[in-house]
Amino acid sequence: MIATTEVRHADAPGQFLFVCEHASNAFPEEFGGLGLDEAARQAHVAWDPGALGLARGLSDVLGSPLVAATASRLVYDCNRPPDAPGAMCERSEAFDIPGNLGLDAAARIERTEAVYLPFQAALTRQLARMLARGRRPVLVTIHSFTPLWFGTPRTVELGIIHDTDASFALALADAARDLPLRTALNQPYSAADGVAHTLKLHATPHGLPHAMLEIRNDLIADAAAQAAMAAQLAPVLERARAALPVKGRAA
């Protein structure tokens, strides 16, 4: 079985904890390709193209840890709880997922134990180690989205999403005003769409400032674009963190 989690810069001293739940379109050997052709396995339904490169870039530039899931979200979507239909979806966007049709409880438990639980354990461990050192990081998850949604163009380029505490997201939106990116809060998704599982599980219970970043994937289509976006976003993240009240800042 392939490893299903990557941890980068685990002991780095930075003030952020980056997470990338949809980092890869790799399929563990024991689950096969789920009956998908190569076009589907390369499409956004299988992963968030460009998100891992951007997350690694931010982790490097800001000297902060990164935890990333390294199996396709079609095997298990690590940003969904085990009881969510979207955790092992039968259809995503315009694609049917044959290998996910009619999964019984045993199959769902196997996927959960193979992918979701190791990822959550790695993220819990990383956060616990930071908290034990007296550091309260800003938790930021990195995602990408498609320029078109069922044929309709999306004009937003950077979306900032939050769970119940909007403080860091608001600070980030304010800090991003000078970026040459069309930025919006809670677009193209919001917590109401069920996309805030990681934030709900790891940030909110600890009262940590947090945000989910959604970047339009045509803007981070290759390594150079990902590095350039990381260089743009890193100082904005730092300014937003510095703008928080002292009690909300990472220590």
C-alpha positions in Angstrom: 0.0 0.0 0.0 1.3 3.5 -0.8 1.6 6.0 2.0 -1.5 8.1 2.3 -0.1 11.2 4.1 2.9 13.5 3.5 4.2 15.6 6.4 6.6 18.4 5.4 8.7 20.6 7.8 7.2 18.9 10.9 9.6 20.8 13.2 9.6 24.1 11.4 9.1 27.1 13.7 6.6 29.0 11.5 3.2 30.3 12.7 1.0 28.4 10.3 -0.1 24.8 9.9 -1.0 24.1 6.2 -3.2 21.2 5.2 -3.9 19.9 1.7 -6.6 17.2 1.7 -7.0 16.9 -2.1 -3.3 16.9 -2.9 -3.0 13.8 -5.1 -4.7 11.8 -7.8 -2.9 8.6 -6.8 -4.9 5.4 -6.3 -3.6 2.9 -3.8 -3.0 -0.4 -5.5 -5.6 -2.4 -3.5 -8.4 -0.1 -4.7 -7.4 -0.1 -8.3 -8.5 2.8 -10.5 -12.1 2.7 -9.5 -13.1 1.9 -13.1 -12.1 5.4 -14.2 -10.3 6.2 -17.5 -7.2 8.4 -17.5 -9.2 11.6 -18.3 -11.3 11.2 -15.2 -8.2 10.4 -13.1 -6.5 13.6 -14.2 -9.7 15.7 -13.8 -10.6 17.9 -10.8 -12.9 15.2 -9.6 -9.9 13.1 -8.6 -7.9 15.9 -6.9 -7.2 19.6 -6.7 -4.7 20.3 -9.4 -1.9 22.7 -8.3 -3.0 22.7 -4.7 -0.1 20.6 -3.4 2.6 22.6 -5.2 1.1 25.8 -3.8 0.8 24.3 -0.3 4.4 23.1 -0.4 5.5 26.5 -1.6 3.7 28.3 1.3 5.1 25.7 3.7 8.6 26.5 2.4 8.3 30.3 2.2 6.7 30.6 5.7 8.7 27.9 7.3 5.6 26.1 8.6 4.5 22.5 8.6 2.3 20.9 6.0 0.1 17.8 6.2 -1.2 16.5 2.9 -3.3 13.5 1.8 -1.6 11.6 -0.9 -4.4 9.4 -2.2 -7.1 10.5 -4.5 -10.2 12.0 -2.9 -12.2 9.5 -4.9 -10.8 6.7 -2.8 -11.6 8.8 0.3 -12.2 12.5 0.6 -10.2 13.5 3.7 -12.2 16.7 4.0 -15.4 14.7 4.7 -16.5 12.7 7.7 -17.0 8.9 7.3 -20.8 9.2 7.3 -20.9 11.8 4.5 -22.0 10.6 1.1 -19.2 12.7 -0.4 -16.5 10.8 1.5 -16.6 8.0 -1.1 -18.9 9.5 -3.7 -20.7 7.6 -6.4 -20.8 10.6 -8.8 -18.7 13.7 -8.8 -19.5 16.6 -11.2 -20.0 15.0 -14.6 -18.3 11.7 -13.7 -19.8 8.4 -12.4 -17.3 6.6 -10.1 -17.9 2.9 -10.9 -15.6 1.6 -8.1 -17.6 3.5 -5.5 -21.1 2.2 -6.5 -22.9 0.3 -3.8 -20.1 0.1 -1.3 -21.1 -1.9 1.7 -20.1 -1.1 5.3 -17.0 -3.3 5.2 -15.7 -1.6 2.1 -16.4 1.9 3.6 -14.6 0.9 6.8 -11.6 -0.4 4.8 -11.3 2.9 3.0 -11.7 4.9 6.2 -9.0 2.9 7.9 -6.7 2.9 5.0 -6.9 6.6 4.1 -8.9 8.8 6.4 -7.7 7.6 9.8 -3.9 7.8 9.0 -4.4 11.3 7.6 -6.4 12.5 10.6 -3.8 10.9 12.9 -0.9 12.6 11.2 -2.7 16.0 11.3 -3.8 15.5 15.0 -0.2 14.6 15.9 1.3 17.6 14.1 -1.1 20.0 15.7 -0.7 18.4 19.2 3.1 18.7 18.9 2.8 22.4 18.0 0.3 23.1 20.9 2.6 21.2 23.3 5.4 23.6 22.4 3.2 26.5 23.3 2.5 27.4 19.6 -1.1 28.1 18.5 -0.8 28.0 14.7 -3.1 29.6 12.1 -4.6 26.5 10.4 -4.9 27.1 6.6 -6.2 24.5 4.2 -5.3 24.8 0.5 -7.6 23.8 -2.4 -8.2 24.6 -6.0 -11.4 24.9 -8.1 -12.2 24.8 -11.8 -12.7 27.9 -14.0 -16.0 26.5 -15.3 -18.8 24.9 -13.3 -21.1 23.0 -15.6 -20.2 25.4 -18.4 -20.6 28.6 -16.3 -17.4 30.7 -15.9 -16.4 31.5 -12.4 -15.1 35.0 -12.1 -13.7 34.6 -8.6 -10.0 33.7 -8.5 -9.3 33.4 -4.8 -12.0 32.2 -2.3 -11.6 32.5 1.4 -13.8 30.2 3.5 -14.2 29.9 7.3 -15.9 27.8 9.9 -17.7 29.6 12.8 -14.9 32.0 13.6 -14.6 34.5 10.7 -11.8 36.6 12.2 -8.8 35.4 10.2 -10.8 35.0 7.0 -11.9 38.7 7.3 -8.4 39.8 8.1 -7.1 37.8 5.1 -9.7 39.3 2.8 -8.7 42.7 3.9 -5.0 42.0 3.5 -5.6 40.5 0.0 -7.2 43.8 -1.4 -3.9 44.7 -3.1 -3.5 41.4 -4.8 -4.3 41.3 -8.6 -6.8 38.5 -7.8 -10.6 38.7 -7.7 -11.1 37.7 -4.1 -14.4 36.8 -2.3 -15.4 35.4 1.1 -17.2 32.0 1.1 -16.9 31.5 -2.7 -17.1 29.3 -4.7 -18.1 27.3 -1.6 -18.9 27.9 2.0 -19.1 25.9 5.2 -22.8 25.3 4.4 -21.6 23.1 1.4 -19.9 20.7 3.8 -16.4 21.7 2.9 -15.2 22.8 6.4 -14.7 19.4 7.9 -11.0 19.9 8.6 -11.5 23.3 10.1 -14.4 22.0 12.3 -12.3 19.1 13.5 -8.9 20.7 14.1 -9.2 24.5 14.3 -12.6 25.3 15.9 -12.3 23.0 19.0 -8.9 24.6 19.8 -10.1 28.2 19.1 -7.5 28.5 16.3 -7.6 31.2 13.7 -8.2 29.5 10.4 -9.2 29.7 6.7 -9.7 27.5 3.7 -8.2 29.0 0.6 -9.7 28.1 -2.8 -7.5 29.1 -5.8 -8.8 28.9 -9.4 -6.7 26.1 -10.8 -5.8 27.7 -14.1 -3.8 30.2 -12.0 -1.6 27.4 -10.5 -1.4 25.1 -13.5 2.4 24.5 -13.3 5.3 24.6 -10.9 6.3 28.2 -11.9 2.7 29.5 -11.4 2.5 27.6 -8.0 5.7 29.2 -6.8 4.6 32.6 -8.0 1.3 32.3 -6.2 3.0 31.1 -3.0 5.2 34.2 -3.2 2.1 36.4 -3.6 0.1 34.8 -0.8 2.7 34.4 1.8 3.1 38.0 2.8 -0.7 38.4 2.7 -1.1 35.5 5.2 1.5 37.1 7.4 -0.3 40.5 7.3 -3.6 38.9 8.2 -2.0 37.0 11.1 -0.4 40.1 12.4 -3.8 42.0 12.2 -5.5 39.5 14.6 -6.0 40.5 18.2 -3.2 39.2 20.3 -5.3 36.4 21.8 -6.1 35.2 18.2 -2.5 35.2 17.0 -0.3 32.1 16.7 2.3 32.2 19.5 
